[in-house]
Amino acid sequence: MRVAGHGEQARQIYGKVFLQLHRDLGFLKPGSLGKQIYRLAALACLQHLQQAGFSNIDGASSAEPVEQALRTIMPRDRVIFELRHYEQLDLEEVSHVLDISPTVARAAFARTAARQGRALAPTTGKLPCKEF
């Protein structure tokens, strides 16, 4: 919902993810359900952002400063940031979910976090953290 907004697009993604999850249930390894949900949701959101244009999603005009700043991030970097920051997956898990290397996930997260810090500095009065 955070990535796709709260409108019809988010409901469609939600339905798409759970239909795919239902199809995959017979093939899942024990204990992998949570990871598969993250994987399907992240990939569906990434596809949505790439197709819709990442700043053209529901609620763009009424978003808080953090959300407004996220809307300017490239789709893959945004999904990486959302998974790491909001869902609190470690970067190893994020790399597995998106099928990218941990180095790529780490670099994208650091780049996005720094960009978020710079975008929010006028609002918060704090400089972005430089440690990653």
C-alpha positions in Angstrom: 0.0 0.0 0.0 2.9 2.3 0.8 4.4 1.8 -2.7 1.3 1.7 -4.8 -0.9 4.1 -2.9 -4.3 3.4 -1.3 -6.4 3.3 -4.4 -7.6 0.8 -6.9 -4.1 0.1 -8.2 -3.0 -1.1 -4.7 -6.1 -3.4 -4.5 -5.2 -4.9 -7.9 -1.6 -5.6 -6.8 -2.9 -7.1 -3.6 -5.2 -9.4 -5.5 -2.5 -10.3 -8.0 0.0 -11.2 -5.3 -2.4 -13.5 -3.4 -3.6 -15.2 -6.6 0.0 -16.0 -7.5 0.7 -17.1 -3.9 -2.3 -19.5 -4.1 -0.9 -20.9 -7.4 2.6 -21.4 -5.8 1.5 -22.9 -2.5 2.1 -26.5 -3.6 5.7 -25.6 -4.6 6.8 -23.7 -1.5 9.4 -25.1 0.8 8.4 -25.4 4.5 9.1 -22.1 6.3 9.3 -20.0 3.1 5.8 -18.5 3.0 6.8 -15.1 4.4 9.7 -14.8 2.0 7.5 -15.7 -0.9 4.9 -13.1 0.0 7.6 -10.4 0.2 9.0 -11.6 -3.1 5.7 -11.5 -5.0 4.6 -8.2 -3.4 8.0 -6.5 -4.1 8.1 -7.7 -7.7 4.5 -6.7 -8.3 5.1 -3.3 -6.9 8.3 -2.9 -8.9 6.5 -3.8 -12.1 3.7 -1.4 -11.2 6.1 1.5 -10.6 7.9 0.8 -13.9 4.7 0.7 -15.9 2.9 3.6 -14.2 5.8 6.0 -14.0 7.1 6.1 -10.5 5.8 9.5 -9.5 2.3 8.9 -11.0 0.7 6.8 -8.2 -2.4 7.3 -6.1 -2.2 10.0 -3.5 0.9 11.7 -4.9 -0.3 15.2 -4.2 -1.3 14.6 -0.5 1.7 12.6 0.6 3.9 13.5 3.6 7.5 14.8 2.9 9.0 11.3 3.3 6.5 9.8 0.7 7.0 12.7 -1.7 10.7 12.2 -1.6 10.3 8.5 -2.2 8.2 9.2 -5.3 11.3 10.7 -6.9 13.4 7.5 -6.5 13.9 5.0 -9.3 11.5 2.1 -8.9 14.0 -0.6 -7.9 15.8 1.6 -5.4 12.5 2.6 -3.9 11.4 -1.0 -3.4 14.8 -1.8 -1.9 14.5 1.1 0.5 10.9 0.2 1.4 11.8 -3.4 2.2 14.9 -2.5 4.3 13.5 0.6 6.1 9.8 -0.1 6.5 9.7 -3.9 6.4 13.0 -4.2 8.3 14.4 -6.9 6.1 18.2 -7.2 6.2 20.0 -6.4 3.0 20.7 -10.1 2.4 17.0 -10.8 2.5 16.3 -7.9 0.2 18.8 -9.1 -2.3 17.2 -12.6 -2.2 13.6 -11.2 -2.6 14.6 -9.1 -5.7 17.2 -11.6 -7.0 20.0 -9.1 -7.0 23.4 -9.2 -5.3 23.8 -8.0 -1.7 26.3 -5.4 -2.9 23.7 -3.9 -5.3 21.1 -3.9 -2.6 23.5 -2.2 -0.1 24.5 0.4 -2.6 20.9 1.2 -3.6 19.8 1.5 0.0 22.7 3.8 0.9 22.1 6.0 -2.2 18.3 6.2 -1.4 18.8 6.8 2.3 21.3 9.6 1.6 18.9 11.1 -1.0 16.0 10.9 1.5 18.1 12.7 4.1 19.0 15.5 1.7 15.4 15.9 0.6 14.2 16.0 4.2 16.9 18.2 5.6 15.0 21.4 5.1 12.0 19.9 6.9 13.9 18.3 9.8 16.8 20.7 10.1 19.1 17.7 10.3 21.8 16.7 7.9 21.6 13.2 6.4 23.5 10.4 8.0 26.7 9.6 6.1 27.3 6.1 7.7 26.3 3.0 5.7 
